[in-house]
Amino acid sequence: MSANKIRCHDEVVVLTGKDKGKIGRVKFLCLSKKTVIVSGINVVKKHQKPVPNKNQPGGIIEKEAFIHLSNVAIFNAALNKADRVGFKIKNGKKIRIFKSNGNLIK
């Protein structure tokens, strides 16, 4: 199985859509659908019915929606721009690096 190029808690840049160019941190990663939820990005309004059993009021709530993995790229803080991810084997472990400068991704 190949390693994931983008993981939870990575800083990513949105490449397309209404939030193009914005930077955020990955909150949730769904590997089966190849989508991510990025904090503060792709915020949508959801019309929610009240649920009296759970004491949940109805109304319009704002929540973050999923973004496809192809529409985000990892953010390289050293270069202050989006970058691609590469892999290297170091001490028998596969590590992620930035393609542009070869720095280790933390």
N, C-alpha and C positions, 0 to 999 in steps of 0.2 A: 504494500500500500504506500502511495506517495505521501509525502508530508504536505501540510497545508501551507500555502504561501501567506495567507492572512489568517491570523488567530485572534481570539478574544483579547481585549485590552490593547490592541495595536492602534496606533494613530493612523488614520487613513484620510485621503483626499477624495472627494466626489468628483468624478470625471464628466458626468452627463446629468441632464435634468435641471429642475428648478433650483437645486442647491449646488450647482456646479462651482467648483473651486473652494468650497467650504471644507474645513478640517474638523474631524471629530474622532472619538474613541469608540471602538467596536464594543457593544454591550452584549450582543448575542450573535452566534454563528450557527446557521442551519445548513449542515453539510449535504443533506439529502436534496434540498432545493437550491443549493448554492447561493444562498442569500445571507445578508447581514443586517443587523439593526445597529445604527450608529447614533450615539447620543446627540440630541439636538438637531439632527438632520432628518429630512423627509418627514416633517411633522404634518399629520393629516387630522382632520376633524371627523370624529365618529359620533353618530347619533345613537345614543344608547337608551334602551328602555329601562325604567326603574325595576329593580328586583327587591320586593319587600322582604323576602325570606332572608336575604343576605344584608338587608339594611343598606342597599345601594341606591342612591338617587339616580334619576334619569336626567337626560339633557345632552348637551353637545360637549364632548370631551376631546382634548387634543392628545394624540399619542404618536410615537415614532413608528413608521411603517418600514417594511423590509426593502432593501436595495440589493440588486443582483451583484454578485462578486465581480462581474466584468465591468461594472460601472464605478468601482472604487479602486484606488491604488494606494500602496503603503506610502506614508509620508517620511521623507528623509530630512530630519531636523538640521543636519550638518549643511545640506545644500539648500534647505528651505523650499523644497519642491517634491512632487510625486516621483516615485522611483519604482523600479522593478526588483523582484526578489530572485536571488540565486541561492544555490545550496553548495556547501563544501563539507567534506568529511574531515573532522578534526578529532583525534584521539578515539576513533571508532564511532563517533557520534555525528549525525547529520545536523549541521547548523545553518541558519538562514543568514544571508549577507545581502547588502545592497549591491545591485549590479554596477552602478555608476562609480562608486569609490571603494567597494570591497569591504566596507565597515560591517561589523557584526550587528545584527538586529537584536535588540534587547527585549 
